[in-house]
Structures are given as structure tokens and as C-alpha cells.
Amino acid sequence: MPTHTSLANDARRQATLILAVCCLSLLITALDTTAVNVALPAVGHELHAPVSGLQWTVDGYTLAVAAFMMLAGSTADRIGRRRVFQAGLALFTTGSLACSLAPSLGWLIAFRVVQGLGASMLNPVALSIITHAFPDPRERARAIGLWGTTVGLSLAAGPVVGGLLVASAGWRSIFWINIPIGVAALVLAAVFVPESRAAAPRRPDPVGQVLVVTILTSLIFAIIEGSHQGYGSTLIIALFTLAAAAAVALPAYERRRQQPLVDPVFFRSVPFTGSFVAAVTAFVVLSGFLFLNTLYLQDVRGCSALQAGLLTMPMAAGTALASPLSGRLTASRGPRPPLVAAGLLIAVAALTLTTLTPTTPWATLLAAYVLLGIGFGLVNAPITSTAVAGMPRAQAGVSAAITTTGRQIGNNLGVAVLGSIVTARTRAPGGPGLATASHAGWWILAIGGLVITAIGLVTTTVRATATAGRVAARFPTEPIATAVNGAPAVHGSAHT
């Protein structure tokens, strides 16, 4: 007869395997997000893509992720987290195969959207699965810390991996790597991940979902295409107006629903709102940096994809060193020290690049990369920890999806805004070269770093923390998971 100790060890081993499967899914989606950036010049040359086409190659993916992530989270809470997780793996893997075979730019963008739809079912659902697999708060904190570390390392390593693949087998190979990993994760999920649902899942909210898609799609389209058609054109003004109207309508509509897709009450928590804004800002910095830096290194400095990827290794190394440190620092000292330090380091790195020229010394570039890598490595753990700690956990798919959606919105905005700034400046009569045209973008990223620092200071006060308690008190307590299909239940309690 198994003892209590042996049962506990078995449960711990299963939870560890579940964490490994979830981190594996995160690995391919996060690597893909940044590896594609290194391949953009090669994609542009082979498929004759303008800068706007390259922007859509990145943003087609991240837009789909951002637009449908909250729907995926609530659907997983309702019909089963493992089921949605497996569907996402299958769709992402199929989309990766299709991207590797894309015959034209239009098809590549379309298949990137398919990839994004699959990825939208993975990250928030995986974090929800992890949350329920580790009922002990301390073990859950360590698991989430490892999750956050995987995010940082995967995103930072993407350019290096992408450069190696593009140099050795062409840009299509960056999608091949997803296929065996995706298949392996799909099989492992079927074997090791138990099915679970929320005890009180939210009802579908089709109107809210349409409003979210409308806001993001119209805003990103207007930003990217405005640099070509003119921001004063009728179409672009109409799209900005539509995005603003939908942004006003969304909270007004959701307040009247008993079970909204995005509950405006959550944003009454200052720490949670701060984590969302910090997530958006941090990923504006990351995606904007990767997009501008890739074009600069390859189009201005004449580097190959492999050289460009290797040159970003100091950034990856900085992230690798800072990510676990950030997790420990967040656990022992709270989110303020890593957030403040992250923002300051990002600001200094971006300010270093505001005077970028075609002959900027390599030592200056590498120093900026290291500082930005450390800053980005520090920022993920406190964002994730604050978002999860300050939110009710029974609808974990939705709560995780909100902040993760913020990351994807940042990815979208970074590429859209900074790419459009460079395009508009270089296309103007007598406009500067790419290096000089990017200066405005680096200033924006420097301001983003200061915003993160301010968030770290403002959202960690006693008064701010009290707002999180008041929000949590509005939700009753009930079990966080139920066992289905004969799978063992993961017990615990949380706010719904």
C-alpha cells in the first residue's frame, strides 16, 4: 500500500512533468516570436517584401495571439484546459509547417496568423495548468518563476537561434524547428497533463470578443499602413476612430455583463493594472529593439543573419543571468527592486542608441545589448508574479491571459510604431538613412524604460497593495480545479 510520502512524491513528479510540458510549448512560441526578426531581411529579399510586409510578417502572428488569447483562456476554463492546450499545439505546429512552404508574402502572413491562433491557445492555458498543478503557494511561486525565466530566455535566444538556422538552411528553417518540438509536446500533454476545468467557468462573451478584435486590428492596421497611405487619409482616420470607439465601448459593455470577457473590476487593482502596463511597455521595448536592430545590423552594417544573431548573444546572456536572479529577488524582496532596476537599465541602453550611426563602435552596441538584456531579464518575473498574486485564480485562464495579452499587444505596438516611424522618415523627400531615422524609436524605448521604473515605485506602495485586496474581496472563494475523465484532481482554493 503506497505511503503518504510516496503519494506526495508521485504528485510532485507529475507536477514537474506538467511544468516541463508547458514550458516546452512556451519555448517554441517565444522562440518563434523573436527568431523571425533575424530572418526578416532574407524574407524581404526572397519574397520582395517592403518594410510594411515585414511588419505584417511579425504582427500578423502577434495580432492573432493578442486578439484571441482571452477567448482561449475562458474557453479552456469552460471545456477543458488540456483539450484547448492540445488543439493549440496542433494548430501551431500545422501553421509552422505551412509557413515553411509559403510561396509568397501574402501566404506567409496568412499562415503566420494561423500560427498565432494556435499560440493564443497555449500560453495562458499553460500558465493556468501550472497554477493548478502546484497547489502549494511556495511551490507554485517557484514554478511560475521558472515559467517567467523560460519566457525571458526563449525570447532573448530567438535571434541567436534564428541567425544560426537562416545561415545554415535558409529562413524557412526557423519554422521547421517548431514541428518536432510541437509533436513531442502534443504527445507528452496527452500522457502527463490531467484534464481540468474551472469550477465556475465564464459564459461566452461574443460581443466582448468582437470589440477586442476590432480595437487591436484597426489600431495596428492604421499604424502600419498609415506610414504609406498617410495618417491624414480618410481610411486611416476612420480606422483610428473605430479603434477609439471600440475601446470606449468595451468597458461600458463589460460592466453590464455578469460574466464579462474582460472584467473592468480587475483593473481597480493598482498592482494588476501596473503589471499589465509594464507588460505592454516591456514588450514594446523588446519587439521594437529586435525589429530596428535586425534591420540596422543587416541593412546598414552589412552583417549576415548569423552575424546579426551572434551579435545579440550579449543580450541573451544578460537575460539568462538576470532572469533567475529576478525570480529570487521577487520572491525575497517583492517586485519593486527588479522592476525599478529593469526600467533604469532599459532606459540607459536605449539612450545609448539614440545617437546611432552607420559607424557606431561595436563596443558601444554590445554594451547597450548587455544592459537591455539584463533589464529585460529582470522585468518578467515581477510582472508575472504581480499579475497572478493580485488576481482571482479560479478563472486562471482568463486572468493569466490578460497580462499575457498585454505582452502581445506590446509586441504588436513595438513593431508597428517603430517600424512605421522609420518607414515614414526614410521615405520622406531627402529623408535620413535608417540609422538616423531610428533615433526617434530609441527615444521612445528610453521613455518606456522610465515608465517601467515609475510603475515599480507606484504599484508597490501599501496603498496600492490595498487596492488588490479590495478587488480580491469582491470574489467568493471556491475550488480551483475539478477532475474529469478519470484524471486526478488538483485541489486547492482560490478566488473566482
C-alpha positions in Angstrom: 0.0 0.0 0.0 1.5 3.3 -1.0 2.5 5.6 1.8 1.6 9.3 2.2 5.2 10.2 1.4 5.3 8.1 -1.8 2.0 9.6 -2.9 3.3 13.1 -2.3 6.5 12.3 -4.3 4.4 10.9 -7.2 2.3 14.0 -7.2 5.4 16.2 -7.2 6.9 14.3 -10.1 3.7 14.6 -12.1 3.6 18.3 -11.4 7.2 18.6 -12.5 6.4 16.8 -15.8 3.4 19.0 -16.3 5.6 22.1 -15.8 8.1 20.7 -18.3 5.4 20.1 -21.0 4.0 23.6 -20.5 7.5 25.2 -20.7 8.1 23.2 -23.9 5.1 24.8 -25.5 6.3 28.2 -24.4 9.7 27.5 -25.8 8.6 27.2 -29.4 6.1 30.1 -29.3 8.5 32.5 -27.6 11.5 31.4 -29.8 9.3 31.9 -32.9 8.3 35.4 -31.9 11.9 36.7 -31.9 13.7 34.3 -34.3 11.5 35.5 -37.2 13.0 39.0 -36.7 16.5 37.9 -37.8 15.0 36.3 -40.9 13.2 39.4 -42.0 15.8 40.7 -44.4 16.1 37.2 -46.0 12.3 37.0 -46.3 12.2 40.5 -47.8 14.8 39.7 -50.4 13.3 36.3 -51.5 9.6 37.4 -51.4 10.2 41.0 -52.5 8.6 42.4 -49.3 8.5 46.1 -48.4 9.1 47.2 -44.8 5.3 47.1 -44.2 5.2 43.5 -45.4 7.9 42.6 -42.9 6.0 44.4 -40.2 2.9 42.2 -41.0 5.1 39.1 -41.0 5.7 39.8 -37.3 2.4 41.4 -36.4 0.1 39.0 -38.2 1.3 36.4 -35.7 1.3 38.6 -32.6 -2.0 40.2 -33.5 -3.8 36.9 -33.6 -2.3 35.9 -30.3 -3.3 39.1 -28.6 -6.8 39.2 -30.1 -7.8 35.6 -29.2 -5.8 34.9 -26.1 -8.5 35.8 -23.6 -11.1 33.8 -25.6 -8.8 30.8 -25.4 -8.3 31.2 -21.7 -12.0 31.4 -20.9 -12.8 28.6 -23.3 -10.2 26.4 -21.7 -11.7 27.1 -18.2 -15.1 26.0 -19.7 -14.5 23.0 -21.9 -11.1 21.7 -20.5 -7.6 23.1 -20.3 -5.8 20.1 -21.7 -8.2 19.9 -24.7 -7.6 23.5 -25.7 -3.9 23.2 -25.0 -3.6 20.2 -27.3 -5.7 22.0 -30.0 -3.3 24.9 -29.8 -0.2 22.7 -30.2 -1.7 21.0 -33.2 -2.7 24.3 -34.9 0.6 26.0 -34.1 2.6 23.0 -35.5 0.5 22.9 -38.6 0.9 26.6 -39.1 4.6 26.3 -38.8 4.7 23.7 -41.5 2.6 25.9 -43.7 4.9 28.9 -43.1 7.9 26.9 -44.2 6.2 26.2 -47.5 4.7 29.6 -48.1 5.0 30.6 -51.8 4.5 34.3 -51.4 4.4 37.1 -48.8 0.6 37.0 -48.7 0.5 33.3 -47.9 3.3 33.7 -45.3 1.3 36.4 -43.5 -1.8 34.2 -43.6 0.0 31.2 -42.2 1.6 33.4 -39.5 -2.0 34.3 -38.5 -2.7 30.5 -38.2 0.4 30.1 -36.1 -0.8 32.9 -33.9 -4.3 31.4 -33.4 -2.6 28.2 -32.2 -0.2 30.1 -29.9 -3.2 32.0 -28.4 -4.4 28.7 -27.0 -1.0 27.8 -25.4 0.5 30.4 -23.2 -2.4 31.5 -20.9 -3.8 27.9 -20.8 -0.4 26.5 -19.9 0.1 29.0 -17.1 -3.4 28.1 -15.9 -2.4 24.4 -15.9 0.8 25.2 -14.0 -1.2 27.2 -11.4 -3.5 24.2 -10.8 -0.7 21.6 -10.8 1.1 23.4 -7.9 -1.5 24.0 -5.1 1.2 24.9 -2.5 1.9 28.6 -2.8 5.7 28.3 -2.4 6.0 25.6 -5.0 3.6 27.5 -7.3 5.8 30.6 -6.9 8.9 28.6 -7.9 7.1 27.1 -10.9 5.9 30.4 -12.1 9.4 31.8 -11.6 10.7 29.1 -13.9 8.0 29.9 -16.3 8.9 33.5 -16.3 12.6 32.6 -16.8 11.6 30.4 -19.8 9.9 33.4 -21.3 12.9 35.7 -21.0 15.4 33.1 -22.1 13.4 32.0 -25.1 12.7 35.5 -26.3 16.3 36.5 -25.9 17.7 33.4 -27.5 15.4 33.6 -30.5 17.7 35.9 -32.6 20.7 33.7 -32.0 18.8 30.5 -32.9 17.2 32.3 -35.9 20.6 33.5 -37.1 22.1 30.0 -37.0 19.1 28.5 -38.8 18.9 31.2 -41.5 22.7 31.0 -42.2 22.7 27.2 -42.4 19.4 26.3 -44.0 17.6 29.5 -45.1 14.8 31.4 -43.5 12.2 28.7 -43.9 14.2 26.5 -41.4 13.1 28.8 -38.5 9.7 27.2 -38.8 11.0 23.6 -39.2 12.3 23.5 -35.7 8.8 24.0 -34.3 7.5 20.8 -35.8 9.3 18.1 -33.9 9.0 20.0 -30.6 5.3 20.7 -31.2 4.6 17.0 -31.9 6.6 15.9 -28.8 4.7 18.4 -26.6 1.4 17.2 -28.1 2.2 13.5 -27.2 3.5 14.4 -23.7 0.5 16.5 -22.9 -1.8 13.6 -23.7 0.2 11.3 -21.4 1.0 13.5 -18.4 -1.3 16.6 -18.3 -4.6 15.9 -16.4 -7.8 17.5 -17.7 -9.3 20.2 -15.6 -11.9 22.9 -15.7 -12.9 25.9 -13.7 -15.5 25.2 -11.0 -17.5 28.2 -12.2 -16.4 29.0 -15.8 -17.4 32.2 -17.5 -20.1 32.2 -20.2 -19.1 33.0 -23.8 -18.9 36.8 -24.5 -19.0 37.1 -28.3 -19.7 40.9 -28.2 -16.7 41.5 -25.9 -14.5 39.3 -28.2 -15.6 41.2 -31.3 -14.7 44.5 -29.6 -11.2 43.3 -28.6 -10.5 42.1 -32.1 -11.8 45.4 -33.5 -9.6 47.5 -31.2 -6.4 45.6 -32.0 -6.9 45.0 -35.7 -8.0 48.5 -36.6 -5.3 50.1 -34.4 -2.4 48.0 -35.7 -3.6 48.3 -39.4 -3.8 52.1 -39.1 -0.4 52.4 -37.5 1.4 50.2 -40.1 -0.4 51.3 -43.2 -0.6 55.0 -42.2 3.1 55.4 -42.9 2.4 54.6 -46.5 -1.1 56.0 -47.1 -0.6 59.0 -44.9 -2.0 59.4 -41.4 -4.4 62.1 -42.6 -6.0 59.8 -45.2 -9.7 59.0 -44.8 -9.2 55.3 -44.3 -6.5 55.7 -41.6 -8.6 58.3 -39.7 -11.6 56.0 -39.9 -9.6 53.1 -38.5 -8.2 55.1 -35.6 -11.8 56.4 -34.9 -13.1 52.8 -35.0 -10.4 51.7 -32.6 -11.2 54.5 -30.2 -14.9 53.9 -30.3 -14.4 50.2 -29.6 -12.0 51.0 -26.7 -14.7 53.1 -25.1 -17.5 50.6 -25.8 -15.6 47.6 -24.4 -15.6 48.6 -20.7 -19.0 50.1 -20.9 -20.4 46.9 -22.3 -18.5 44.6 -20.0 -19.6 46.4 -16.8 -23.2 45.3 -17.6 -22.3 41.7 -18.0 -22.4 39.3 -15.1 -19.5 37.3 -16.6 -17.5 39.6 -18.8 -14.6 38.5 -21.0 -12.5 41.3 -19.6 -13.8 42.3 -16.1 -13.1 46.1 -15.6 -13.1 45.4 -11.8 -9.7 43.7 -12.2 -8.2 47.0 -13.2 -9.2 48.6 -9.9 -6.2 46.7 -8.5 -3.3 49.1 -8.9 -0.7 46.2 -8.8 -2.5 44.3 -11.5 -3.0 47.3 -13.7 0.6 48.2 -13.2 1.7 44.7 -14.3 -0.4 44.9 -17.4 1.0 48.3 -18.4 4.5 47.1 -17.6 4.0 44.0 -19.7 2.9 46.2 -22.7 5.8 48.6 -22.2 8.5 45.9 -21.7 7.4 44.1 -24.9 7.2 47.3 -26.9 10.9 47.7 -25.9 11.8 44.1 -26.8 10.0 43.9 -30.1 10.9 47.4 -31.1 14.6 46.7 -30.3 14.7 43.4 -32.2 13.0 44.9 -35.3 15.1 48.0 -35.5 18.4 46.3 -34.5 17.9 43.5 -37.1 17.4 46.0 -40.0 20.3 48.1 -38.7 22.8 45.2 -38.4 21.9 43.6 -41.7 20.9 46.5 -44.0 23.2 49.2 -42.6 26.2 47.4 -41.2 26.1 44.6 -43.8 26.0 41.7 -41.3 24.7 38.3 -42.3 21.8 36.7 -40.4 24.2 34.6 -38.5 26.4 37.5 -37.6 23.4 39.6 -36.5 22.2 36.7 -34.3 25.6 36.2 -32.7 25.9 39.9 -32.0 22.8 39.7 -30.0 24.2 37.0 -27.8 25.3 39.5 -25.1 21.7 40.5 -24.8 20.7 36.8 -24.5 23.5 36.3 -21.9 22.3 39.3 -19.9 18.7 37.9 -19.9 20.0 34.4 -19.0 21.8 35.8 -16.0 19.2 38.2 -14.8 16.0 36.1 -15.2 16.7 33.6 -12.3 18.1 36.4 -10.2 14.9 38.3 -10.8 12.8 35.4 -9.7 14.7 35.0 -6.4 14.7 38.8 -5.9 11.0 39.0 -6.4 10.3 36.1 -4.0 12.5 37.6 -1.3 12.2 41.4 -1.7 9.0 41.8 -3.8 8.5 43.2 -7.3 9.8 46.8 -6.6 13.6 46.2 -6.8 13.6 44.2 -10.0 11.1 46.5 -11.8 12.9 49.7 -10.8 16.3 48.2 -11.8 14.9 46.8 -15.1 13.4 50.2 -16.1 16.6 52.1 -15.4 18.8 49.6 -17.3 16.4 49.6 -20.3 16.4 53.4 -20.3 20.2 53.6 -20.3 20.5 51.0 -23.0 18.1 52.9 -25.3 19.6 56.3 -24.6 23.0 54.8 -25.7 21.4 54.0 -29.1 19.8 57.4 -29.6 23.0 58.6 -31.4 23.3 55.5 -33.6 25.3 56.0 -36.8 26.5 53.6 -39.6 29.9 53.5 -37.8 28.9 53.4 -34.1 31.7 51.4 -32.3 30.9 47.8 -31.8 31.8 48.1 -28.1 29.0 50.7 -27.7 26.5 48.5 -29.4 27.5 45.4 -27.3 27.3 47.4 -24.1 23.8 48.6 -24.9 22.8 45.0 -25.8 24.0 43.7 -22.4 22.2 46.4 -20.4 19.0 45.8 -22.3 19.3 42.1 -21.9 19.7 42.4 -18.1 16.9 44.9 -17.9 14.5 42.6 -19.9 15.6 39.6 -17.8 14.7 41.4 -14.6 11.3 42.5 -15.7 9.4 39.3 -16.5 9.3 37.6 -13.1 7.8 40.6 -11.2 5.2 41.2 -14.0 4.1 37.6 -13.8 4.2 37.3 -10.0 2.2 40.5 -9.5 -0.4 39.6 -12.1 -1.1 36.2 -10.6 -0.9 37.2 -7.0 -3.3 40.1 -7.4 -6.0 38.3 -9.4 -8.6 35.7 -8.5 -7.3 32.2 -9.6 -10.4 30.2 -10.3 -10.7 31.7 -13.8 -6.9 31.3 -14.1 -7.1 31.0 -17.9 -8.7 34.5 -18.2 -6.6 36.2 -15.5 -3.3 34.8 -17.0 -4.5 35.8 -20.5 -5.0 39.4 -19.6 -1.3 40.1 -18.7 -0.1 37.8 -21.4 -2.3 39.6 -23.9 -0.5 42.8 -22.7 2.8 41.3 -23.7 1.4 40.5 -27.2 -0.1 44.0 -27.5 3.4 45.3 -26.7 4.9 43.1 -29.4 2.4 44.4 -31.9 2.9 48.1 -31.0 6.7 47.9 -30.9 6.9 46.6 -34.4 4.1 48.7 -35.8 5.0 52.0 -34.2 8.8 51.9 -34.5 8.7 50.3 -38.0 6.3 53.0 -39.2 8.4 55.8 -37.7 11.5 54.6 -39.6 9.5 54.0 -42.8 7.9 57.4 -42.7 11.2 59.2 -42.1 13.2 57.3 -44.7 10.5 57.6 -47.4 10.2 61.4 -46.9 12.0 63.5 -49.6 15.6 64.0 -48.5 14.9 61.8 -45.5 17.8 60.3 -43.5 19.2 56.8 -43.7 17.9 54.0 -41.5 20.4 54.6 -38.7 19.5 58.3 -38.2 15.8 57.6 -38.8 15.8 55.1 -35.9 16.8 57.8 -33.3 13.1 58.7 -32.6 12.4 55.0 -32.0 15.3 54.7 -29.5 14.0 57.7 -27.6 10.6 56.0 -27.3 12.2 52.9 -25.9 14.1 55.0 -23.3 10.9 56.6 -22.2 9.4 53.1 -21.9 12.2 52.2 -19.5 11.4 55.1 -17.3 7.7 54.1 -17.4 8.6 50.7 -16.0 10.7 52.3 -13.2 7.7 54.5 -12.3 5.4 51.5 -12.3 7.8 49.7 -9.9 7.7 52.6 -7.5 3.9 53.4 -7.7 2.4 50.0 -7.7 4.3 48.6 -4.7 3.2 51.0 -2.0 0.9 50.0 0.9 -2.0 51.9 -0.6 -1.6 50.3 -4.0 -1.4 46.8 -2.4 -4.6 47.5 -0.5 -6.5 48.0 -3.8 -5.6 44.5 -4.8 -7.0 43.2 -1.6 -10.3 45.1 -2.1 -10.6 43.6 -5.6 -9.9 40.1 -4.4 -12.5 40.5 -1.7 -15.2 41.1 -4.3 -14.9 37.5 -5.4 -16.0 34.4 -3.4 -13.7 31.5 -2.6 -14.2 28.1 -4.2 -12.2 25.2 -5.6 -9.8 26.0 -8.4 -10.0 22.7 -10.4 -12.1 19.7 -10.9 -11.1 16.3 -12.1 -12.6 14.9 -15.3 -12.2 11.9 -17.5 -10.7 9.9 -14.5 -7.7 12.3 -14.1 -6.6 13.1 -10.6 -7.9 16.4 -9.3 -5.5 19.1 -8.3 -7.0 20.5 -5.1 -6.7 23.9 -3.6 -8.7 27.1 -3.2 -8.8 30.4 -4.9 -10.9 33.4 -5.6 -13.3 33.1 -8.5 
